[in-house]
Amino acid sequence: MHWVAGEEDGSPDHGSGRTGTTRPGPALTVASVVREGVEVRLAHADGLAPGLRVRMGGRPIAGDARPRAEAVGSGRAEAATAALRSTLTSLGGGFPEAGVLTEERTSRRS
């Protein structure tokens, strides 16, 4: 894996790609199993340099009302509405921190 030096690019971080100098990153292995609306994702970073972190995201929760969002203990976070829930749980201590990022007006309506 290679990481782009994001500090060189002032564009929005919305998944359309970054420009800039790349630097080597860790080997990242990800396995995902999905069934009936439930996903189990395992990730392993091999060769992660000290001081660097891998950020793993859950599924977006959208609705007319802002979702309930909270860090639930060490390595666990949850976002939920009355009908949907996204939970991130670290197994084995690989992700010691967990949190929820909430944003408003991220989609345009025509």
N, C-alpha and C positions, 0 to 999 in steps of 0.2 A: 504494500500500500504506500502511496505517496500523499503527503499533506501539502496543501497550498498555503503559503504564508498569507493568511487572511488579513494581516495588518497592512499589507500592501494594496488591498482592494477595498474601497469604500462603498461598494455596491451593497444592496440589501441581501441578507442571507436567507433566501427563500427557495433554494434548491435549483436555481437555473444555471448554476456553474460559477466558479470563481476563476479569476485570472491571477497570475503572479508566479513567483518562483516556487518550485516544489522542493520538498525535502523528504528524505526517506522516513517512512513510518513503520509501525510494527506489522507483522504478518497477522491478519485478522481472519479468523475462521468463524463463520456464522451458520447455524443450522436452525431452520424454522419449520414448525409443524402447525398447520391450521386445520381446525375442524369446527363446524357449526358456530362460527363467530368467536372462537377462542384460539389464540395463538400462543404457542410456547416457543421462545427463541433462546437459544444458547449461543454465547459468544465467548471466544477465547482470543486474547491478544498476546502474541508471542514476540518478545523483543521490544516491549514498550520501555522507552528510556525513562529514567527517574525524573519526576517532575512533570511528565506529560500524562494526559488522561484521555480516555476514549469516552465520548458522549453517546449514549444509546437512547433512542427516543421510542415512545409508545405511540399509540394511535391518537389522532386528533379527535376531540369531542366538540361537536358544533351544535348550536341551537340558538333559539331566540333569547334564552336566559344564560347568564354566565355560569359555567359549571362550578360545582364545589371542587376545590383543589387543595390538597394537603400532602405534606410529607408525613408518612405514618411509620415512625420508628426509623432505625438505621437501615439504609439501603432499600427503602420501600416508599413509593409515592402513588397517589391515586387521584384521578379526575373523574367526576361523575355528574350526570344529569339524572332526571327521574327515569329515563329510559336507557341510558348508555353508561358504560363504565370502562375506563382504561387504567390498568394497574401495572406498575413496574416493580418487580421484586428481585433483589440481588440474591443469588445463591452462592454460597461459599465465600462471601466477602469480597468478590471481585469489583463490585461497585459500592464502595462504602458510603457514598452520598447519593441521595435521590431527591428530586424536587419536581415541581410542576410549573411550567411556563404557560401563562394565560395571556392572550392577546385579543383585541377587539378590532372589528372592521378589517379583517384580513382577506375577505373575499369581496369581489365587486359584483354588484347586481346590475344587470343591463336594463 
